[in-house]
Amino acid sequence: MKIILIAIAAIVVSGLLSIFISRRRRKSGRFKQAPFVNQWKQLQKYCSNKETWAKAIMASDELLNKALKKRRFKGKRMGERLVSAQHALSDNDGVWSSHNLSKKLKEGTNVRLREKQVKQALIHFRQALKDIGALPDDKR
């Protein structure tokens, strides 16, 4: 009887362990960076003209949202996915401020963008994309 209980416990533990490992792989697994690199390069073209700075920020926000979905961070909306991803992000507060700026721009709120503000937002978005593996990390 003890042998049967030990065998059942071993099967249950190995099953739970395999589920944990497969979920872990899914979250940390790499995905193709090339489409994200190409989209990042495309949206950087918006930076050359002051009239398209808002497009650059909104496109960066959308690219990050796409990457979060691809990495299967939970949430129906971007904000919920950012909460799920907060431990994977090296500058969570910076990403949130950039995301909130993008939301204001999308809502049509009269926001006067300054060059420094745009650069900071793009730096935060780029780092977040690197943190979750959508863009290559320069350090490697």
Secondary structure, DSSP 8 states (H G I E B T S, - for coil): -HHHHHHHHHHHHHHHHHHHHHHHHHHH-----HHHHHHHHHHHGGGGSGGGHHHHHHHHHHHHHHHHHHTT---SSHHHHHHHHTTT-TTHHHHHHHHHHHHHHHHT------HHHHHHHHHHHHHHHHHTTSS--TT-
